[in-house]
Amino acid sequence: MTVNSYEELGLSKQDLIAMFETMVRARKIDERMWKLNRAGKIPFVVSCQGQEAAQVGAAFALEKGIDYILPYYRDVAVVLHFGQTARDLMLSAFAKAEDPNSGGR
């Protein structure tokens, strides 16, 4: 592949940067939730470390507002790409009523 082969795939430099930022954000959130779990602050966490690139690649192949996703607890990068925030994920981890996924259940 050439240096600019991403263009052949229909991606821009901005797409690549957004993909990388989503992968890093997912890893940092995951690391934080892992530490909170080990400190006894949140009851349950399943790591998504090592899956960030696959999740971001799959999410970028879908169209926001058109395609549906059915995420599960390891899909941190997917839900970040589709608009959830770190706050949303932490509300879920802490089982708060404001959790947009399940209302803290």
PyRosetta script that sets phi, psi and omega in degrees:
from pyrosetta import init, pose_from_sequence

init()
pose = pose_from_sequence("MTVNSYEELGLSKQDLIAMFETMVRARKIDERMWKLNRAGKIPFVVSCQGQEAAQVGAAFALEKGIDYILPYYRDVAVVLHFGQTARDLMLSAFAKAEDPNSGGR")
pose.set_psi(1, 147.5)
pose.set_omega(1, 178.4)
pose.set_phi(2, -83.5)
pose.set_psi(2, 169.1)
pose.set_omega(2, -178.7)
pose.set_phi(3, -59.5)
pose.set_psi(3, -38.0)
pose.set_omega(3, -177.8)
pose.set_phi(4, -100.4)
pose.set_psi(4, 29.4)
pose.set_omega(4, -177.7)
pose.set_phi(5, -63.5)
pose.set_psi(5, -20.2)
pose.set_omega(5, 177.7)
pose.set_phi(6, -61.0)
pose.set_psi(6, -31.2)
pose.set_omega(6, 178.5)
pose.set_phi(7, -65.8)
pose.set_psi(7, -34.2)
pose.set_omega(7, 177.6)
pose.set_phi(8, -65.4)
pose.set_psi(8, -22.8)
pose.set_omega(8, 179.0)
pose.set_phi(9, -91.1)
pose.set_psi(9, 0.4)
pose.set_omega(9, 179.2)
pose.set_phi(10, 85.4)
pose.set_psi(10, 18.3)
pose.set_omega(10, -179.7)
pose.set_phi(11, -104.8)
pose.set_psi(11, 147.4)
pose.set_omega(11, 175.7)
pose.set_phi(12, -102.9)
pose.set_psi(12, 171.8)
pose.set_omega(12, 175.4)
pose.set_phi(13, -62.1)
pose.set_psi(13, -36.1)
pose.set_omega(13, 178.6)
pose.set_phi(14, -64.3)
pose.set_psi(14, -37.4)
pose.set_omega(14, 176.2)
pose.set_phi(15, -61.5)
pose.set_psi(15, -44.8)
pose.set_omega(15, -179.7)
pose.set_phi(16, -62.2)
pose.set_psi(16, -41.8)
pose.set_omega(16, 178.9)
pose.set_phi(17, -64.7)
pose.set_psi(17, -43.8)
pose.set_omega(17, 178.6)
pose.set_phi(18, -62.4)
pose.set_psi(18, -39.7)
pose.set_omega(18, 178.8)
pose.set_phi(19, -63.4)
pose.set_psi(19, -46.0)
pose.set_omega(19, 179.9)
pose.set_phi(20, -63.4)
pose.set_psi(20, -44.1)
pose.set_omega(20, -179.9)
pose.set_phi(21, -62.0)
pose.set_psi(21, -39.1)
pose.set_omega(21, 178.5)
pose.set_phi(22, -65.7)
pose.set_psi(22, -41.0)
pose.set_omega(22, 178.4)
pose.set_phi(23, -62.6)
pose.set_psi(23, -44.3)
pose.set_omega(23, -179.8)
pose.set_phi(24, -66.2)
pose.set_psi(24, -44.1)
pose.set_omega(24, 179.4)
pose.set_phi(25, -60.5)
pose.set_psi(25, -43.5)
pose.set_omega(25, 178.9)
pose.set_phi(26, -61.2)
pose.set_psi(26, -42.7)
pose.set_omega(26, -179.6)
pose.set_phi(27, -65.1)
pose.set_psi(27, -43.5)
pose.set_omega(27, -178.9)
pose.set_phi(28, -65.7)
pose.set_psi(28, -41.4)
pose.set_omega(28, 177.5)
pose.set_phi(29, -63.9)
pose.set_psi(29, -43.7)
pose.set_omega(29, 179.4)
pose.set_phi(30, -60.9)
pose.set_psi(30, -45.3)
pose.set_omega(30, 179.0)
pose.set_phi(31, -60.6)
pose.set_psi(31, -40.6)
pose.set_omega(31, -179.7)
pose.set_phi(32, -66.4)
pose.set_psi(32, -43.3)
pose.set_omega(32, 178.7)
pose.set_phi(33, -65.1)
pose.set_psi(33, -37.1)
pose.set_omega(33, 178.1)
pose.set_phi(34, -61.0)
pose.set_psi(34, -45.3)
pose.set_omega(34, 179.1)
pose.set_phi(35, -65.0)
pose.set_psi(35, -41.5)
pose.set_omega(35, 178.4)
pose.set_phi(36, -62.7)
pose.set_psi(36, -37.9)
pose.set_omega(36, 177.9)
pose.set_phi(37, -66.4)
pose.set_psi(37, -45.1)
pose.set_omega(37, -179.2)
pose.set_phi(38, -66.2)
pose.set_psi(38, -24.9)
pose.set_omega(38, 177.9)
pose.set_phi(39, -86.9)
pose.set_psi(39, -1.2)
pose.set_omega(39, 178.7)
pose.set_phi(40, 81.1)
pose.set_psi(40, 14.6)
pose.set_omega(40, -177.8)
pose.set_phi(41, -85.2)
pose.set_psi(41, -33.4)
pose.set_omega(41, 175.8)
pose.set_phi(42, -125.1)
pose.set_psi(42, 143.3)
pose.set_omega(42, -170.0)
pose.set_phi(43, -78.4)
pose.set_psi(43, -24.6)
pose.set_omega(43, -169.7)
pose.set_phi(44, -148.4)
pose.set_psi(44, 131.7)
pose.set_omega(44, 173.3)
pose.set_phi(45, -151.7)
pose.set_psi(45, 138.0)
pose.set_omega(45, 172.8)
pose.set_phi(46, -122.8)
pose.set_psi(46, 120.5)
pose.set_omega(46, -173.5)
pose.set_phi(47, -67.2)
pose.set_psi(47, 148.3)
pose.set_omega(47, 173.8)
pose.set_phi(48, -113.0)
pose.set_psi(48, 10.8)
pose.set_omega(48, -177.6)
pose.set_phi(49, -59.7)
pose.set_psi(49, 133.4)
pose.set_omega(49, -179.0)
pose.set_phi(50, 94.0)
pose.set_psi(50, -8.5)
pose.set_omega(50, -179.4)
pose.set_phi(51, -108.0)
pose.set_psi(51, 0.2)
pose.set_omega(51, -173.0)
pose.set_phi(52, -59.1)
pose.set_psi(52, -46.2)
pose.set_omega(52, -176.6)
pose.set_phi(53, -65.5)
pose.set_psi(53, -42.8)
pose.set_omega(53, 179.0)
pose.set_phi(54, -63.6)
pose.set_psi(54, -40.3)
pose.set_omega(54, 179.9)
pose.set_phi(55, -66.4)
pose.set_psi(55, -45.0)
pose.set_omega(55, -179.6)
pose.set_phi(56, -66.2)
pose.set_psi(56, -42.1)
pose.set_omega(56, 178.4)
pose.set_phi(57, -60.5)
pose.set_psi(57, -43.9)
pose.set_omega(57, 179.0)
pose.set_phi(58, -66.8)
pose.set_psi(58, -42.0)
pose.set_omega(58, -178.4)
pose.set_phi(59, -65.7)
pose.set_psi(59, -38.8)
pose.set_omega(59, -179.8)
pose.set_phi(60, -69.5)
pose.set_psi(60, -18.8)
pose.set_omega(60, 177.9)
pose.set_phi(61, -79.1)
pose.set_psi(61, -12.1)
pose.set_omega(61, -179.6)
pose.set_phi(62, -99.4)
pose.set_psi(62, 158.4)
pose.set_omega(62, 179.8)
pose.set_phi(63, -103.6)
pose.set_psi(63, 121.9)
pose.set_omega(63, 176.7)
pose.set_phi(64, -61.1)
pose.set_psi(64, 137.7)
pose.set_omega(64, 178.7)
pose.set_phi(65, 84.0)
pose.set_psi(65, -8.8)
pose.set_omega(65, 179.9)
pose.set_phi(66, -120.7)
pose.set_psi(66, -52.7)
pose.set_omega(66, -178.4)
pose.set_phi(67, -85.7)
pose.set_psi(67, 149.9)
pose.set_omega(67, 178.4)
pose.set_phi(68, -102.5)
pose.set_psi(68, 147.6)
pose.set_omega(68, 172.0)
pose.set_phi(69, -124.2)
pose.set_psi(69, 150.0)
pose.set_omega(69, 174.9)
pose.set_phi(70, -125.7)
pose.set_psi(70, 78.6)
pose.set_omega(70, -173.9)
pose.set_phi(71, -72.6)
pose.set_psi(71, 157.5)
pose.set_omega(71, 171.8)
pose.set_phi(72, -123.2)
pose.set_psi(72, -175.7)
pose.set_omega(72, -168.2)
pose.set_phi(73, -62.6)
pose.set_psi(73, -19.4)
pose.set_omega(73, 179.0)
pose.set_phi(74, -93.1)
pose.set_psi(74, -2.4)
pose.set_omega(74, -174.5)
pose.set_phi(75, -87.6)
pose.set_psi(75, 48.8)
pose.set_omega(75, -177.3)
pose.set_phi(76, -62.0)
pose.set_psi(76, -47.8)
pose.set_omega(76, -178.3)
pose.set_phi(77, -65.6)
pose.set_psi(77, -35.7)
pose.set_omega(77, 179.6)
pose.set_phi(78, -63.7)
pose.set_psi(78, -50.1)
pose.set_omega(78, -177.1)
pose.set_phi(79, -68.6)
pose.set_psi(79, -30.8)
pose.set_omega(79, 175.0)
pose.set_phi(80, -64.4)
pose.set_psi(80, -43.5)
pose.set_omega(80, 178.7)
pose.set_phi(81, -61.2)
pose.set_psi(81, -36.8)
pose.set_omega(81, -177.8)
pose.set_phi(82, -87.0)
pose.set_psi(82, 8.0)
pose.set_omega(82, 169.1)
pose.set_phi(83, 114.4)
pose.set_psi(83, -7.1)
pose.set_omega(83, 176.3)
pose.set_phi(84, -71.5)
pose.set_psi(84, 156.9)
pose.set_omega(84, -178.0)
pose.set_phi(85, -109.3)
pose.set_psi(85, 169.4)
pose.set_omega(85, 174.6)
pose.set_phi(86, -60.4)
pose.set_psi(86, -36.1)
pose.set_omega(86, 177.9)
pose.set_phi(87, -61.9)
pose.set_psi(87, -44.7)
pose.set_omega(87, 177.9)
pose.set_phi(88, -57.4)
pose.set_psi(88, -44.0)
pose.set_omega(88, -179.0)
pose.set_phi(89, -67.1)
pose.set_psi(89, -38.0)
pose.set_omega(89, 178.6)
pose.set_phi(90, -70.9)
pose.set_psi(90, -36.7)
pose.set_omega(90, 175.2)
pose.set_phi(91, -59.4)
pose.set_psi(91, -38.9)
pose.set_omega(91, 177.7)
pose.set_phi(92, -67.1)
pose.set_psi(92, -46.2)
pose.set_omega(92, -178.5)
pose.set_phi(93, -61.7)
pose.set_psi(93, -36.7)
pose.set_omega(93, -179.7)
pose.set_phi(94, -88.4)
pose.set_psi(94, 1.9)
pose.set_omega(94, 178.9)
pose.set_phi(95, 55.4)
pose.set_psi(95, 48.1)
pose.set_omega(95, 179.3)
pose.set_phi(96, -88.7)
pose.set_psi(96, 150.7)
pose.set_omega(96, -178.4)
pose.set_phi(97, -61.4)
pose.set_psi(97, -26.5)
pose.set_omega(97, -179.6)
pose.set_phi(98, -78.0)
pose.set_psi(98, -3.1)
pose.set_omega(98, 179.5)
pose.set_phi(99, -54.8)
pose.set_psi(99, 119.0)
pose.set_omega(99, -176.8)
pose.set_phi(100, -71.3)
pose.set_psi(100, -13.0)
pose.set_omega(100, -177.6)
pose.set_phi(101, -85.8)
pose.set_psi(101, -47.4)
pose.set_omega(101, -173.4)
pose.set_phi(102, -138.1)
pose.set_psi(102, 4.9)
pose.set_omega(102, -178.6)
pose.set_phi(103, 67.0)
pose.set_psi(103, 27.0)
pose.set_omega(103, 176.1)
pose.set_phi(104, 88.7)
pose.set_psi(104, 8.8)
pose.set_omega(104, 179.0)
pose.set_phi(105, -86.8)
pose.dump_pdb("model.pdb")
